[in-house]
Amino acid sequence: MPISATVIGDWPESFANPRFIGFRMKREKRNISGSIKNIAIVVQPHQEISNSQNRKYGGVERVVASLIKGLLNKNVNVSLYTAKKCSMDCRVIYPIGLFDGEFRGKIHQTQLEVYSGKVREDLEHKDFDIINNHYDPITFVALKNITTPTITTLHGPATEENVKIYGDFPEYHFSAISLAQKNSYPSNMNFVEDGFIHNSIDDDHPFSENKRGYLFSVSRIEPIKGQKNAITIATRCGLDLVIAGNCLDKKYFHEEIAPYVTKDLSKTEKQRERIEFINSISKYEPDLGTIIYLGEVSEQERDQLMKHAKAFIFPIEVEEAFGLVLIEAGIVGTPVIAFNRGAIPEIIEHGKTGFYGNTIDELVGFTDRASEINPQDCREHIKNRFNNDRMVDSYLKLYRTIVAENYA
């Protein structure tokens, strides 16, 4: 449980009723010595920050949870602004109340504006050394001109909307999550230090050299994630494919994915069979091109499915900003086969921890070479280059630079 929680305001009528927890954070004198003692981290209201292995998949949520855990381990006080129940051992502030239910669909812009405005109101009365906003443009705009030093970590692609919003404020501080992502944004944006900090993962995930005859794909089900490409590759290779992920684009799923699924275990009446399938995946026997859909999986389920896959297949249709799932594959010892897009070459060592190419034909050919990859090399690569200590130390260095600049 978090060490303390604060509810600042009420939800508008369009929101579900929150539970209220009473607590006010003591006002502390701002530290200007250069050391970092008190940090505010802001996430979108629907993002659930948790350490639980049963949490649902969410890349930003995992990165923020790792960052908070690492900062706490270095005796930094962290206050998290959110609307979802948080199980981290930090102070949690709910600007518009605690929402225990499920947000339906995408968060409406009006809801984000209300949330962001309340975040700003509360932050203006607190003395943090620095505020780290995680990506959302609306929150970023709400925080402009606030007196506390602020850094926005960009987790998303350089869409036309994002470029317009962030590009209009070149004086504000930004950090990308990869060099490729940084280079995709306007050059006049104020990227601090190296301009990017790679995401990380801890090494307590299970490892296995027992690879079975299936490819694995886990991501939101939508065109840019390339599940249709994964099906094409698996079919041409004659390999089974296990697909996991929440269905974000139902039209895409029903028209482009469902017709090729030979076993849909996401249905309510199939839950017992689904659990048995995941629990026995270490003994999986190939079934000549079977396509299995499991629906959304927890972190624990994902690790179980990932560690026994012949390869993790990642034929995305966009320039990848980072690809957290790539290091999640590597840490359990599974090679990655992906399109060469965005940050992919920053994550994969071609020929050693996986393969990347430019066409489906190339990726089909790489599936035959997956057995050449040593699972231990995959794990060691991730432990050395994408460990939590490295990420947290980089963020602390970034924070110190911004604070020093602010009080110069």
C-alpha positions in Angstrom: 0.0 0.0 0.0 1.2 3.6 -0.6 2.6 5.3 2.4 -0.1 8.0 2.2 -2.8 9.2 -0.2 -4.5 12.5 -0.8 -7.7 13.3 -2.6 -7.7 16.9 -3.8 -11.0 17.4 -5.6 -14.2 15.8 -6.8 -14.9 14.1 -10.1 -17.2 15.9 -12.5 -20.6 14.3 -12.9 -19.4 12.4 -16.0 -17.0 10.4 -13.8 -17.7 7.5 -11.5 -18.0 8.2 -7.8 -14.6 8.0 -6.0 -13.6 6.9 -2.6 -12.0 9.5 -0.5 -8.9 9.3 1.7 -8.0 12.2 3.8 -4.4 13.3 4.0 -2.5 16.5 3.3 1.2 16.5 2.5 3.2 18.8 4.7 4.7 21.7 2.9 8.5 21.6 2.8 11.0 24.2 2.0 12.2 23.8 -1.6 15.7 22.3 -1.8 18.0 24.3 -4.0 21.3 22.6 -3.0 21.5 20.5 -6.1 20.5 17.3 -4.5 17.2 15.7 -5.4 15.0 14.8 -2.4 11.4 15.4 -3.4 10.0 14.5 -6.8 6.5 14.7 -8.2 5.6 12.2 -11.0 2.5 12.8 -13.1 0.8 10.1 -15.1 -2.5 10.1 -17.0 -5.5 9.4 -14.8 -6.3 5.9 -16.2 -2.7 4.6 -15.8 -2.5 2.1 -12.9 1.0 2.1 -11.4 1.6 -1.2 -9.6 4.3 -3.7 -8.7 1.9 -6.7 -8.9 2.7 -9.5 -11.3 -1.0 -9.7 -12.0 -1.2 -6.2 -13.4 -2.4 -5.9 -17.0 0.0 -5.0 -19.7 0.9 -1.3 -20.0 4.3 -0.1 -21.1 4.3 3.4 -19.6 2.9 2.0 -16.3 5.7 -0.5 -16.1 8.4 2.1 -16.7 7.0 4.5 -14.2 6.7 1.8 -11.6 10.3 0.8 -12.1 11.4 4.5 -11.9 9.5 5.1 -8.6 10.9 1.9 -7.1 14.4 2.9 -8.0 14.0 6.4 -6.7 12.7 5.1 -3.4 15.6 2.8 -3.1 17.9 5.8 -3.4 16.0 7.6 -0.6 14.2 10.0 -2.8 10.7 11.0 -1.7 8.2 10.4 -4.6 4.7 11.8 -4.9 2.6 10.2 -7.7 -0.3 12.0 -9.3 -2.9 9.7 -10.7 -6.6 8.6 -10.5 -6.1 4.9 -10.3 -5.4 2.9 -7.2 -1.7 2.6 -6.6 0.2 -0.1 -4.7 3.6 1.5 -4.7 5.3 2.6 -1.5 5.2 6.3 -2.3 2.9 9.1 -1.5 -0.1 9.0 -3.9 -2.2 12.1 -4.7 -5.6 11.8 -6.4 -6.3 15.3 -7.8 -9.9 14.5 -8.8 -10.5 11.5 -6.6 -9.7 7.8 -6.6 -11.3 5.8 -9.4 -11.5 2.1 -8.7 -13.4 1.0 -11.7 -12.4 0.5 -15.3 -12.2 3.5 -17.7 -14.2 2.7 -20.8 -12.3 3.4 -24.0 -10.0 6.3 -24.5 -10.0 9.0 -21.9 -12.0 12.0 -23.1 -10.1 15.2 -23.6 -12.4 17.1 -21.3 -11.6 14.6 -18.5 -7.9 15.0 -19.1 -8.2 18.8 -19.0 -10.1 18.7 -15.7 -7.5 16.3 -14.3 -4.5 18.3 -15.6 -5.9 21.5 -14.2 -6.4 20.0 -10.7 -2.8 18.6 -10.9 -1.5 22.1 -11.6 -3.5 23.6 -8.8 -2.1 21.2 -6.3 1.5 21.4 -7.5 1.5 25.2 -7.2 1.1 24.8 -3.5 3.8 22.2 -3.1 7.6 22.6 -2.9 9.0 19.8 -5.0 12.5 19.9 -6.4 11.3 18.8 -9.8 8.2 17.5 -11.6 8.4 14.7 -14.1 5.4 14.6 -16.4 5.0 11.3 -18.3 4.0 12.2 -21.8 0.4 13.5 -22.0 0.3 16.7 -24.1 -2.7 18.1 -22.1 -0.9 17.7 -18.8 2.2 19.3 -20.4 0.3 22.4 -21.5 -1.4 22.6 -18.0 2.0 22.7 -16.4 3.6 25.4 -18.6 4.9 28.4 -16.7 4.7 26.6 -13.3 7.6 27.8 -11.1 8.8 24.3 -10.2 11.4 22.8 -12.7 9.6 20.4 -14.9 10.7 17.7 -17.3 8.3 15.8 -19.7 9.2 12.3 -20.7 7.9 11.5 -24.2 6.6 8.0 -24.4 4.8 8.3 -27.7 5.5 8.8 -31.4 6.0 12.2 -33.1 2.5 12.5 -34.4 1.5 15.7 -36.1 -0.5 16.7 -33.0 2.4 16.0 -30.6 4.9 17.8 -32.7 2.6 20.9 -32.9 2.1 21.0 -29.2 5.6 20.3 -28.0 7.3 22.2 -30.8 5.5 25.4 -29.7 7.4 25.4 -26.4 11.1 25.0 -27.2 12.1 26.5 -23.9 10.7 23.6 -21.8 12.6 20.5 -20.9 12.1 17.1 -22.6 13.5 13.6 -22.5 12.8 10.9 -25.1 13.0 7.1 -24.5 15.3 6.4 -27.4 17.6 8.2 -29.8 15.3 7.4 -32.7 12.3 8.9 -30.9 14.3 12.1 -30.0 15.4 12.5 -33.6 11.8 12.2 -34.8 10.8 15.3 -32.9 11.7 18.9 -33.9 15.3 19.9 -33.4 14.4 23.1 -31.6 12.9 21.1 -28.7 15.0 21.4 -25.5 16.1 17.8 -24.9 18.3 17.7 -21.8 21.6 15.7 -21.4 21.8 13.0 -24.1 18.2 13.8 -24.9 16.9 10.3 -24.2 16.9 7.7 -21.4 16.2 4.1 -22.4 13.5 2.2 -20.5 14.5 -0.6 -18.2 13.5 -3.9 -16.7 14.5 -5.7 -13.5 16.1 -9.1 -13.7 13.6 -11.0 -11.5 11.7 -12.3 -14.5 11.9 -16.1 -15.2 14.4 -17.4 -17.7 14.1 -20.6 -19.9 16.1 -22.3 -22.6 13.2 -24.6 -23.3 11.8 -23.1 -26.5 8.7 -24.6 -28.1 7.5 -24.5 -31.7 5.4 -21.3 -31.6 5.9 -17.6 -32.3 4.5 -15.2 -29.7 2.9 -11.7 -30.2 1.7 -9.5 -27.3 0.5 -6.0 -27.7 -2.7 -4.0 -28.1 -4.7 -5.3 -31.0 -4.6 -2.5 -33.6 -3.3 -2.1 -37.1 0.0 -0.3 -36.1 1.0 -3.3 -33.9 1.1 -5.6 -36.9 -0.8 -8.7 -35.7 -1.9 -9.2 -39.3 1.7 -9.3 -40.4 2.5 -11.7 -37.6 -0.2 -14.1 -38.9 1.2 -13.8 -42.4 4.7 -14.7 -41.2 3.6 -17.6 -39.1 1.4 -19.0 -41.9 4.3 -18.8 -44.4 6.7 -20.4 -41.9 4.2 -23.2 -41.0 4.7 -22.2 -37.3 2.0 -21.8 -34.7 1.3 -18.3 -33.4 0.1 -17.3 -30.0 -1.4 -13.8 -29.9 -2.1 -11.9 -26.6 -3.4 -8.4 -26.1 -6.5 -6.3 -25.3 -8.6 -5.5 -28.4 -8.3 -1.8 -28.9 -9.6 -1.8 -32.4 -12.5 -4.2 -32.6 -13.1 -3.6 -36.3 -9.5 -4.5 -37.1 -9.7 -7.6 -35.0 -13.0 -8.9 -36.5 -12.0 -8.1 -40.1 -8.3 -8.8 -40.2 -7.5 -11.1 -37.2 -10.5 -13.2 -36.2 -10.9 -14.9 -39.6 -7.5 -16.5 -39.2 -7.8 -17.5 -35.5 -8.2 -21.2 -35.1 -8.6 -21.2 -31.3 -10.1 -18.2 -29.5 -9.4 -18.7 -25.7 -10.3 -15.1 -24.8 -14.0 -15.9 -24.5 -15.5 -16.1 -21.0 -16.6 -19.8 -21.4 -13.0 -20.7 -22.4 -11.3 -19.4 -19.3 -10.5 -22.8 -17.8 -9.1 -24.0 -21.1 -7.1 -20.7 -21.3 -5.6 -21.2 -17.9 -4.7 -24.8 -18.6 -3.1 -23.7 -22.0 -0.9 -21.1 -20.3 0.1 -23.4 -17.4 1.2 -26.2 -19.8 2.9 -24.0 -22.4 6.3 -25.5 -21.4 5.2 -28.8 -23.0 3.5 -27.2 -26.1 3.6 -29.3 -29.2 3.3 -27.6 -32.6 0.0 -28.0 -34.4 0.8 -27.0 -38.1 0.0 -23.3 -38.3 -2.5 -23.0 -35.4 -3.4 -19.3 -34.6 -4.4 -18.9 -30.9 -5.8 -15.8 -29.4 -5.7 -15.4 -25.6 -7.0 -11.9 -25.0 -5.3 -9.6 -22.5 -2.7 -11.2 -20.2 -1.1 -10.3 -16.9 2.7 -9.8 -16.5 3.1 -13.3 -15.0 1.1 -14.9 -17.9 3.1 -12.9 -20.4 6.4 -14.1 -19.0 5.3 -17.7 -19.0 4.2 -17.5 -22.7 7.3 -15.4 -23.7 10.0 -17.6 -22.2 9.0 -20.7 -24.0 8.4 -19.1 -27.5 10.7 -20.0 -30.4 10.8 -16.2 -31.0 8.9 -13.0 -30.2 7.5 -11.6 -33.4 7.2 -7.8 -33.7 6.3 -6.7 -37.3 5.0 -3.3 -36.4 3.7 -0.7 -38.8 5.1 2.5 -37.2 8.5 3.9 -36.1 8.9 2.3 -32.7 9.6 4.9 -29.9 11.3 2.1 -27.8 9.4 -1.2 -27.6 9.4 -2.2 -23.9 8.2 -5.7 -24.9 11.5 -6.2 -26.7 13.5 -6.1 -23.4 10.7 -8.1 -21.8 11.5 -10.8 -24.4 15.2 -10.6 -23.9 15.2 -10.9 -20.1 13.4 -14.2 -20.3 15.8 -15.5 -23.0 13.7 -15.2 -26.1 15.0 -13.8 -29.4 13.1 -11.0 -31.2 12.2 -10.9 -34.9 11.1 -7.4 -35.9 10.9 -4.8 -38.6 13.7 -2.4 -38.6 11.7 0.6 -37.5 12.5 3.4 -35.1 14.4 2.3 -32.0 14.6 -1.4 -32.9 18.4 -1.4 -33.7 19.0 0.3 -30.3 17.4 -2.6 -28.5 18.3 -5.7 -30.6 21.8 -6.9 -31.4 21.2 -8.3 -34.9 22.3 -11.9 -35.1 23.0 -12.2 -31.4 19.8 -11.4 -29.5 17.4 -11.4 -32.5 17.0 -10.2 -36.1 15.5 -7.2 -37.8 14.7 -6.6 -41.5 12.7 -4.5 -43.8 10.3 -7.0 -45.4 8.0 -9.8 -44.5 10.2 -12.1 -46.7 13.2 -11.3 -44.5 11.4 -11.9 -41.3 10.1 -15.2 -42.6 13.7 -16.2 -43.3 14.8 -15.1 -39.8 12.4 -17.6 -38.1 14.5 -20.4 -39.4 17.5 -18.8 -37.7 15.9 -18.2 -34.3 17.5 -21.4 -32.9 20.9 -19.9 -33.6 20.4 -17.3 -30.8 21.7 -18.3 -27.4 18.9 -17.5 -24.8 21.6 -16.6 -22.2 23.0 -13.9 -24.6 19.5 -12.4 -24.8 19.3 -12.1 -21.0 22.8 -10.8 -20.4 22.4 -8.1 -23.1 19.3 -6.8 -21.3 20.8 -7.0 -17.8 23.8 -5.1 -19.0 22.2 -2.4 -21.1 18.7 -1.9 -19.8 18.8 -2.5 -16.0 16.9 -0.3 -13.6 19.9 1.2 -11.8 21.1 2.6 -15.1 17.8 4.1 -15.9 17.2 5.6 -12.4 20.8 7.0 -12.3 20.2 8.7 -15.7 17.0 10.2 -14.5 18.6 11.6 -11.3 21.4 13.1 -13.4 18.8 14.7 -15.7 16.9 16.1 -12.7 20.0 17.6 -11.2 20.9 19.3 -14.4 17.5 20.9 -14.8 17.4 22.0 -11.1 20.8 23.5 -11.4 19.8 25.3 -14.5 16.7 26.6 -12.9 18.6 28.2 -10.0 21.6 29.3 -11.9 
